[in-house]
Amino acid sequence: MLDLRALSFIDSSGIRALLRLTTQIRHDVRLRLVPGPPRVQRVSNSPA
């Protein structure tokens, strides 16, 4: 589980690190994200 609630900011480097993490975990491992505050969610939900 990755808890994003304490984040106040995330940029493209942070998003890239999260995406890299999802490609590096084993296929039988499930990654769960706890949503961050609205400001963080807006960045992670923005279209590319």
MDAnalysis code that builds the backbone (N, CA, C; Angstrom):
import MDAnalysis as mda
import numpy as np

u = mda.Universe.empty(144, n_residues=48, atom_resindex=np.repeat(np.arange(48), 3), trajectory=True)
u.add_TopologyAttr("name", ["N", "CA", "C"] * 48)
u.add_TopologyAttr("resid", np.arange(1, 49))
u.add_TopologyAttr("resname", ["MET", "LEU", "ASP", "LEU", "ARG", "ALA", "LEU", "SER", "PHE", "ILE", "ASP", "SER", "SER", "GLY", "ILE", "ARG", "ALA", "LEU", "LEU", "ARG", "LEU", "THR", "THR", "GLN", "ILE", "ARG", "HIS", "ASP", "VAL", "ARG", "LEU", "ARG", "LEU", "VAL", "PRO", "GLY", "PRO", "PRO", "ARG", "VAL", "GLN", "ARG", "VAL", "SER", "ASN", "SER", "PRO", "ALA"])
u.atoms.positions = np.array([
    [0.843, -1.162, 0.000],
    [0.000, 0.000, 0.000],
    [0.890, 1.226, 0.000],
    [0.517, 2.197, -0.820],
    [1.235, 3.457, -0.894],
    [0.251, 4.560, -0.529],
    [0.513, 5.207, 0.588],
    [-0.387, 6.231, 1.136],
    [0.072, 7.611, 0.681],
    [-0.742, 8.252, -0.135],
    [-0.399, 9.567, -0.683],
    [-1.045, 10.715, 0.095],
    [-1.717, 10.420, 1.194],
    [-2.447, 11.462, 1.929],
    [-1.545, 12.557, 2.476],
    [-0.288, 12.268, 2.775],
    [0.600, 13.276, 3.362],
    [1.240, 14.176, 2.301],
    [1.053, 13.850, 1.023],
    [1.645, 14.672, -0.030],
    [0.907, 15.994, -0.161],
    [1.666, 17.051, -0.389],
    [1.053, 18.340, -0.700],
    [1.324, 18.714, -2.147],
    [2.234, 17.976, -2.801],
    [2.635, 18.287, -4.170],
    [3.219, 17.035, -4.804],
    [2.952, 16.854, -6.072],
    [3.620, 15.805, -6.850],
    [3.802, 16.351, -8.263],
    [4.981, 16.138, -8.820],
    [5.257, 16.615, -10.172],
    [5.475, 15.422, -11.093],
    [5.918, 15.703, -12.300],
    [6.094, 14.631, -13.279],
    [7.129, 13.606, -12.830],
    [8.126, 14.023, -12.064],
    [9.120, 13.065, -11.549],
    [8.477, 12.088, -10.574],
    [7.600, 12.591, -9.735],
    [6.893, 11.727, -8.793],
    [5.954, 10.764, -9.491],
    [5.240, 11.258, -10.495],
    [4.351, 10.392, -11.280],
    [5.170, 9.330, -11.997],
    [6.305, 9.733, -12.550],
    [7.186, 8.775, -13.243],
    [7.664, 7.689, -12.283],
    [8.017, 8.078, -11.055],
    [8.470, 7.093, -10.060],
    [7.350, 6.109, -9.729],
    [6.121, 6.599, -9.616],
    [4.990, 5.702, -9.350],
    [4.778, 4.732, -10.508],
    [4.880, 5.236, -11.716],
    [4.716, 4.366, -12.885],
    [5.838, 3.333, -12.958],
    [7.055, 3.744, -12.654],
    [8.184, 2.808, -12.648],
    [7.966, 1.720, -11.599],
    [7.462, 2.117, -10.452],
    [7.179, 1.150, -9.388],
    [6.194, 0.091, -9.868],
    [5.167, 0.514, -10.592],
    [4.165, -0.454, -11.050],
    [4.748, -1.447, -12.043],
    [5.791, -1.064, -12.772],
    [6.395, -2.002, -13.719],
    [7.426, -2.909, -13.050],
    [7.887, -2.533, -11.854],
    [8.930, -3.307, -11.191],
    [8.407, -4.310, -10.169],
    [7.147, -4.188, -9.765],
    [6.633, -5.145, -8.786],
    [6.266, -6.450, -9.483],
    [6.271, -7.505, -8.709],
    [5.927, -8.816, -9.257],
    [4.468, -8.824, -9.699],
    [4.173, -9.661, -10.662],
    [2.809, -9.724, -11.204],
    [1.798, -10.236, -10.192],
    [2.247, -10.986, -9.207],
    [1.310, -11.509, -8.216],
    [1.149, -10.565, -7.021],
    [1.776, -9.402, -7.075],
    [1.677, -8.405, -6.007],
    [0.729, -7.311, -6.462],
    [-0.156, -6.945, -5.584],
    [-1.133, -5.912, -5.902],
    [-0.741, -4.607, -5.220],
    [-0.620, -3.543, -5.977],
    [-0.278, -2.242, -5.423],
    [-1.571, -1.472, -5.182],
    [-1.739, -1.006, -3.956],
    [-2.911, -0.198, -3.618],
    [-2.455, 1.203, -3.266],
    [-3.127, 2.179, -3.830],
    [-2.829, 3.573, -3.555],
    [-3.940, 4.172, -2.704],
    [-3.546, 4.863, -1.652],
    [-4.494, 5.650, -0.866],
    [-4.431, 7.051, -1.464],
    [-5.566, 7.559, -1.970],
    [-5.546, 8.853, -2.665],
    [-5.008, 9.981, -1.802],
    [-4.307, 10.887, -2.452],
    [-3.801, 12.074, -1.788],
    [-4.862, 13.161, -1.760],
    [-4.472, 14.337, -1.283],
    [-5.406, 15.459, -1.250],
    [-5.815, 15.883, -2.669],
    [-6.864, 16.682, -2.800],
    [-7.356, 17.073, -4.123],
    [-6.285, 17.627, -5.061],
    [-5.377, 18.423, -4.552],
    [-4.327, 18.995, -5.411],
    [-3.467, 17.895, -6.039],
    [-3.139, 16.886, -5.265],
    [-2.337, 15.766, -5.772],
    [-3.166, 14.935, -6.746],
    [-4.432, 14.732, -6.440],
    [-5.291, 13.953, -7.330],
    [-5.469, 14.634, -8.686],
    [-5.539, 15.950, -8.698],
    [-5.687, 16.673, -9.979],
    [-4.495, 16.402, -10.882],
    [-3.296, 16.378, -10.330],
    [-2.109, 16.123, -11.148],
    [-2.116, 14.696, -11.666],
    [-2.443, 13.749, -10.804],
    [-2.398, 12.345, -11.227],
    [-3.551, 11.986, -12.158],
    [-4.611, 12.775, -12.192],
    [-5.748, 12.503, -13.080],
    [-5.713, 13.338, -14.352],
    [-4.703, 14.162, -14.526],
    [-4.610, 15.019, -15.704],
    [-4.302, 14.181, -16.932],
    [-4.912, 14.528, -18.067],
    [-4.591, 13.788, -19.293],
    [-3.161, 14.062, -19.738],
    [-2.569, 13.118, -20.414],
    [-1.180, 13.269, -20.872],
    [-1.065, 14.239, -22.014],
])
